[in-house]
Amino acid sequence: MQYDGLLLPGVVFVLVGLLFKVGAVPFHAWTPDVYQGAPTPVTGFMAACTKLAAFGAILRLVYVGIEANRWDWRVAVMAIAALTMVVGSILSVTQTDIKRLLAYSSIAHAGFILVGVLAFDKRAASPASCSMRWRMVWRRSRPSASSPIIRQGEGGGEATALSQWAGLGKSHPVIAGVFAPCSC
């Protein structure tokens, strides 16, 4: 084929675009700023729906579009997955804003889902796979993680400072119970 030399650059450009969309390192810099600046319902939608769609596109591209030539990009995606997990986890610990913390948490989770993509097995795209289950749990948990931010705010505002969440388990146990499984 006369265009075989263009396959690898084409795959790289498409993957870079999709990895940017999921917030994988080194394409993650926009995520915390957008999460912090956007209204909380928009942040919940972005965290759940757009990342879910982007991972669906990645799985479809990997297992259908470029299956025969997958070894050309495996090492790069492994490095990106590892960096994404490490950077997202470490930077989430240093945050004082709850929305930025959720953004870095979503970055770390993007790395975990990329590990499932690296399985290089068509079963990873099936509904029973770990990647698909993780996507479904992610889709359900992200909007519910953002609703306590709105509820906890005083005077109609949002409670985004981590100091506003101190003692939440004692003052509002129901909100703390709803938020606890969603924040991991």
C-alpha positions in Angstrom: 0.0 0.0 0.0 1.3 3.4 -0.8 -0.1 5.1 2.3 1.3 2.7 5.0 3.8 5.3 6.1 1.0 7.6 7.1 -0.7 5.1 9.4 1.4 5.7 12.4 1.4 9.5 12.3 -2.4 9.4 11.7 -2.9 7.1 14.7 -0.7 9.4 16.8 -2.7 12.5 15.9 -6.0 10.9 16.5 -4.9 9.4 19.9 -3.4 12.7 20.9 -6.8 14.4 20.3 -8.7 11.7 22.2 -6.1 11.7 25.1 -6.5 15.4 25.3 -10.3 15.0 25.6 -9.9 12.5 28.5 -7.3 14.6 30.2 -4.4 12.2 30.1 -0.9 13.4 30.9 0.7 15.4 29.2 -2.5 16.8 27.7 -4.2 17.4 31.1 -3.3 21.0 31.9 -6.8 22.3 30.8 -8.8 20.0 33.0 -8.3 21.6 36.5 -8.8 25.1 35.3 -12.0 24.2 33.4 -13.4 22.2 36.3 -12.8 25.1 38.7 -14.1 27.8 36.4 -17.2 26.1 35.1 -20.5 25.9 37.0 -20.8 22.7 39.0 -23.5 21.1 36.8 -21.4 21.7 33.7 -18.4 20.1 35.5 -20.4 17.0 36.4 -21.6 16.7 32.8 -18.1 17.2 31.5 -16.6 14.6 33.9 -19.2 12.0 33.0 -20.4 12.3 29.5 -17.5 13.7 27.5 -14.9 11.5 29.0 -17.2 8.5 28.6 -17.6 9.3 24.9 -13.9 9.8 24.4 -13.0 6.5 26.0 -15.6 4.8 23.9 -13.9 6.4 20.8 -10.5 5.2 22.0 -11.7 1.7 22.5 -13.4 1.7 19.1 -10.3 3.1 17.4 -8.0 0.6 19.2 -10.0 -2.6 18.6 -11.6 -1.9 15.3 -9.6 0.8 13.4 -6.0 0.0 14.0 -6.0 -3.5 15.5 -3.4 -4.9 13.1 -0.8 -2.2 13.8 -1.4 -1.9 17.5 2.1 -2.7 18.6 3.4 0.5 17.0 1.9 2.7 19.7 1.6 0.4 22.7 4.7 1.6 24.6 3.7 5.3 24.2 0.2 4.5 25.6 1.7 2.6 28.5 3.9 5.5 29.4 1.0 7.9 29.2 -1.2 5.7 31.3 1.5 5.4 34.0 2.2 9.1 34.0 -1.5 9.9 34.1 -2.1 7.8 37.2 1.0 9.1 39.0 0.6 12.8 38.2 -3.2 12.8 38.8 -2.8 11.0 42.2 0.0 13.2 43.4 -1.4 16.5 42.3 -4.8 15.7 43.8 -3.3 15.5 47.2 -2.0 19.0 47.1 -5.3 20.7 46.1 -7.3 23.1 48.4 -10.3 23.4 46.0 -12.7 20.5 45.7 -13.3 21.0 42.0 -9.6 20.9 41.3 -9.3 17.9 43.5 -12.1 16.1 41.4 -10.3 17.2 38.2 -7.0 15.6 39.3 -9.0 12.6 40.5 -10.5 12.3 37.0 -7.0 12.6 35.5 -5.8 9.7 37.7 -8.9 7.6 36.8 -8.2 8.3 33.1 -4.9 6.5 33.6 -6.6 3.5 35.2 -9.0 3.2 32.3 -6.1 3.5 29.9 -4.6 0.4 31.5 -7.8 -1.5 30.5 -7.4 -0.2 27.0 -3.9 -1.6 26.9 -5.2 -5.1 27.4 -5.3 -5.4 23.6 -8.2 -7.8 23.7 -11.6 -7.3 22.0 -13.1 -8.4 25.3 -12.0 -5.1 26.8 -14.6 -3.4 24.6 -17.4 -5.8 25.6 -20.0 -4.7 28.1 -18.8 -7.2 30.7 -15.2 -5.9 30.6 -13.4 -4.0 33.4 -13.0 -0.9 31.1 -16.7 -0.8 30.3 -17.7 -1.3 33.9 -15.3 1.4 35.1 -16.9 3.7 32.5 -20.4 3.0 33.7 -19.5 3.5 37.3 -17.6 6.7 36.3 -20.7 8.0 34.4 -22.9 7.4 37.4 -20.6 8.7 40.1 -19.4 12.0 38.7 -22.7 13.9 38.6 -23.5 12.8 42.1 -20.0 13.9 43.2 -20.8 17.5 42.1 -24.3 17.8 43.6 -23.0 18.1 47.2 -20.8 21.0 46.1 -23.9 22.9 45.2 -25.8 21.8 48.3 -23.0 22.5 50.8 -22.5 26.1 49.6 -23.9 28.9 51.8 -26.1 31.6 50.4 -26.7 30.0 47.0 -23.0 29.7 46.3 -20.9 26.7 45.8 -18.7 25.2 48.5 -15.4 24.7 46.6 -12.9 25.4 49.3 -11.8 22.3 51.1 -12.0 24.1 54.4 -15.8 24.4 53.9 -16.0 20.6 54.0 -14.4 20.2 57.4 -16.7 18.4 59.8 -19.2 17.5 57.1 -19.8 14.0 58.5 -21.0 15.5 61.8 -22.9 18.5 60.4 -24.5 16.9 57.4 -24.1 13.1 57.5 -26.4 12.4 54.5 -24.4 14.7 52.2 -21.1 13.1 53.5 -22.6 9.7 52.8 -23.6 10.6 49.3 -20.2 12.2 48.5 -18.0 9.5 50.1 -18.3 6.8 47.4 -18.1 9.4 44.6 -14.9 11.1 45.7 -12.5 8.2 45.2 
